[in-house]
């Protein structure tokens, strides 16, 4: 699973692909629930979108940049702009629908 952090974010966003950022922490129960869904989407949509996890304990700038206050928060980014987000755990169909929307 791609780890996105303060040091590699700019390089990834410069690829001009839709992005899905999963903000999480090791101590977060709901984050662990959503992790396998995000990993499955990353595998299924490989090459179409950049999908990765942002550990809020290791990256302080990205949560601040995007105003992430609760985790899990999953951001859907197109053309460098956040176009959708999911706060809290959600089932795969909900996340996949949001992902498909930014791929169009």
C-alpha positions as CSV (number, residue, x, y, z in Angstrom):
1,X,0.0,0.0,0.0
2,X,1.4,3.4,-1.0
3,X,2.4,5.5,2.0
4,X,1.8,9.2,1.2
5,X,3.6,11.7,3.5
6,X,4.7,15.3,3.7
7,X,7.8,14.6,1.6
8,X,6.3,12.7,-1.3
9,X,2.9,14.3,-1.7
10,X,4.0,17.1,-4.1
11,X,5.7,14.6,-6.4
12,X,2.6,12.4,-6.5
13,X,0.2,15.3,-7.1
14,X,2.4,16.5,-10.0
15,X,1.4,13.3,-11.9
16,X,-2.0,14.9,-12.5
17,X,-3.9,11.7,-11.7
18,X,-6.9,11.6,-9.4
19,X,-5.9,10.8,-5.8
20,X,-7.5,9.1,-2.9
21,X,-5.8,9.9,0.5
22,X,-6.8,7.8,3.5
23,X,-5.9,9.6,6.7
24,X,-5.4,7.2,9.5
25,X,-3.5,6.2,12.7
26,X,-2.4,2.9,14.2
27,X,-4.6,3.4,17.3
28,X,-7.8,4.1,15.3
29,X,-10.3,1.2,15.3
30,X,-12.5,2.5,12.4
31,X,-9.3,3.1,10.4
32,X,-8.5,-0.6,10.6
33,X,-12.0,-1.4,9.4
34,X,-11.7,0.7,6.3
35,X,-8.0,-0.2,5.5
36,X,-8.8,-3.5,3.6
37,X,-11.4,-1.6,1.4
38,X,-8.9,1.1,0.5
39,X,-6.2,-1.5,-0.3
40,X,-8.7,-3.4,-2.5
41,X,-9.6,-0.2,-4.4
42,X,-5.8,0.6,-4.8
43,X,-5.3,-2.8,-6.4
44,X,-8.4,-2.6,-8.6
45,X,-7.8,0.9,-9.8
46,X,-4.0,0.7,-10.1
47,X,-2.7,3.0,-12.9
48,X,-6.0,5.0,-13.0
49,X,-5.6,6.8,-9.6
50,X,-3.1,7.3,-6.9
51,X,-4.5,5.7,-3.8
52,X,-2.6,5.7,-0.6
53,X,-2.6,6.1,3.2
54,X,-1.4,9.1,5.2
55,X,-0.4,8.3,8.8
56,X,-1.3,11.4,10.8
57,X,1.3,10.5,13.4
58,X,4.1,10.7,10.8
59,X,2.8,13.5,8.5
60,X,1.7,16.6,10.3
61,X,1.6,19.0,7.3
62,X,-0.9,17.1,5.2
63,X,-3.7,16.8,7.8
64,X,-3.2,20.5,8.5
65,X,-3.2,21.4,4.8
66,X,-6.5,19.6,4.3
67,X,-8.1,20.5,7.6
68,X,-8.4,16.8,8.7
69,X,-9.8,16.8,12.2
70,X,-11.3,13.3,12.5
71,X,-10.0,9.9,11.3
72,X,-10.6,8.0,9.2
73,X,-11.0,10.8,6.6
74,X,-10.7,9.8,3.0
75,X,-10.2,12.6,0.5
76,X,-10.9,12.4,-3.2
77,X,-8.7,14.8,-5.2
78,X,-9.0,15.8,-8.8
79,X,-6.8,18.4,-10.5
80,X,-5.2,19.1,-7.1
81,X,-8.6,20.0,-5.5
82,X,-10.5,18.1,-3.0
83,X,-13.8,17.3,-4.7
84,X,-15.3,14.8,-2.2
85,X,-14.5,13.3,1.2
86,X,-15.7,10.6,3.5
87,X,-15.3,11.1,7.3
88,X,-15.6,7.9,9.2
89,X,-15.7,4.3,8.1
90,X,-17.9,3.5,5.0
91,X,-18.6,0.4,3.0
92,X,-16.8,-0.3,-0.3
93,X,-19.7,0.7,-2.6
94,X,-19.8,4.2,-1.1
95,X,-16.0,4.7,-1.5
96,X,-16.0,3.1,-4.9
97,X,-18.8,5.5,-6.1
98,X,-16.8,8.5,-5.0
99,X,-13.6,7.1,-6.7
100,X,-15.5,6.5,-10.0
101,X,-16.8,10.1,-9.9
102,X,-13.2,11.5,-9.9
103,X,-12.1,9.2,-12.7
104,X,-14.6,10.6,-15.2
